[in-house]
Amino acid sequence: MKLEVLSRNALPAELSIDRVREYCRVYPDQFGNSDHDTQLQLMIDAAVEFVQSYCRQVFRTTQFRQTTELHAFALQRFPVQSIDSAEVYSGDWSATTDFTLVEKEPPLFCFDAAQSYEQYRVTYTAGFDDWPADLTLLVLQIAEENFTNRGATPSTTQGVNLSRVHRLALEQYATHIDALRWG
């Protein structure tokens, strides 16, 4: 089964560059610009990827394409916001509306075609429009810590140092996601 990331939507307003600047106490010049915007954006992107990787869950709204040889399969990323297209392959790709989506976690996708095809492909959008507040705060805190310590030597910044409370919050999400996936 192949999973491709086609596009990522913008982060929620709570994680905008203005909000991150404010949280990290980086003040812009009179034109509203900061010399640190590029670094801050890198820090916020890295923190988002860390949280998503740790929880094994997509929070940032993202469009995926999943290709398989099976006519029924679980979508690998959820919550699913929309099914953008469904296609079957027999020499070339052709669109179909002959499918069923069983909305549970993880969602099950089933092509209902009477004949079998060589491959099946579905394009869908998954993620959250509104992030959980505790994860938003955690992303801000990780970005702020990385930004504050950006000049430190590599030996002092290996890995992300999470407080016990943050680690517990992430573990709850990861455990919940695993329970949904593996029953």
N, C-alpha and C positions, 0 to 999 in steps of 0.2 A: 504494500500500500504506500503510495507516494503522496506527501502533503507539501504543497507549495504555498508560500505567502505571496499574495498578489499585491496587496496594498495595506497600509496602516493609516487609520484616521488620526486626526489630531488628538492630543491628550485633553482631558477635561480642563475646564477653566481653572480649577483648583491647582493644576500643575502647569499653568502657563508660565512663560518666562518672567512676567511681571510678578506673579505670586512667589516664584522661586527667588527672585531678586529680593523681594521683601522679607522672605523667610530667612535668607542668608545674610541679610543686612548689607546688601550691595546697592549703593545708591547711584542712580543714573545722573548724567550731566543735564544741563538745561534743555537739551533736545530730546531727552528721554532715552538716550543710548547709554550703554555701559560697555567698558572695555572687556568685561568678563562674560558677556552674553553667550559667546561661543562655548566657553568652558562650562558655564552653568547649564547650557542645553545638553552638553555631553554628559554631565553629572546626572541630570534628571533622566536622560535616556538610559544610562547605565543602571540607575536605581530601579527604573521601571522593569528593565530586562531581568535584573536580579530578583525582584519580587515575583515576577511571572515565572521565572525558572524555578525558584524555591518552592512555589506553590503548585507548579506544574499546571498552571491555569492561565488563560488569556484574559486579561482585564482590559487592555487597550483594544478598542474595536478594530478588527482586522478582517480583511477578505482573504479567504483560503480557497485553494483548489485541491480536492482530494481525488486521486485516481486509483482504481483497483480493478481486479479481475472478478471480484465478487459482486453479485447483484444486490446483496443486502449486507450492510456494514454499519458500524457505529461511527459517527462523525467524531473526529479526534479532538476538536476544539468546541467548547460550548461556554456560555449559553449561546445558542444560535438565534440571531436576530432575523435573518432572512435567507431563503434559498434563492440565489441569483440566477443559476442555470443548472440544468441537468442534461448530460449528453451521453450517448452510447456510441461505441466504436465498432465498426465492421467494415474496414477498408478506409473509412474516413469518419470524422466526428459529425454526429447529427443531433440536434436538440430534441428533447422529449419532455412532455409534461406528464408522462405515465409513471408516476412515482408516489410513494407514501412516506411521510415523515412522522415517526412516532416520537412525540415530544415528551421525552423523559431525559434524565441525565445519566450517561451520555445519550444524546438523541440517536435513534436508529433510522437509517435511510434505506429505503427499499425500492428498487426499480421494479415496476409491475409488469414489464413487457412479457408477452407470451413466449417470445423467442429469446434465446440467449445470445449475448454479444461477447466479443473478445475482451473489451474493457468498458468500464463505466467511470464517469467523471461528474462530480458535482462541485459547483462553485457556491460558496456560502459566506456570510458575514457572521462573525461571532465576537463576543466581548460585551462589555458593559458601557452604557452611556454615562451612568452615574456610578462612580467608584465607591466602594465602602469607605467611610470616613477614616477608619483606623488604618487602612492601607494607604490612603492618600497622605496621611500624616507620616506614616513610616517612610514612604518614598521621599517626602520632603526632608525628613531627618537624615536619611542615608545620603541624599544629595548634598545637604548642608555639611555633614561630617566630611564627605569626600572633598568638597570644595574648600573647606577650612584647612584640611590636611594635604592639600594638593602639592605642596612643596616638600613634604616629608620624604625621607628616604624609603625606597621600596621595602626594606626589611621591616619597617614599622607599619606598613599599610597592607600587608598581605591579607587578603580576605576582608570581609565586611564584619566589623565587630558590632554585634547586635546585643542590646540589653536583653535581659531575661524576659521582660514583658513583650518586647518586639518578637523575639524568637517564639514565644508561646502563641502570639497572634498569628504568625506565619504558619506554625505547626497546626493550628486549628484549621486554617484554610486548606493546607496540604492534606491533612487527614480526612477532612470532609470530601475533598475532591477525589481522593483515593477510594473512599467508601462508595461514592457514587459510581466510579468507574468499574470497580472490581466486585461490587455487591457485597 
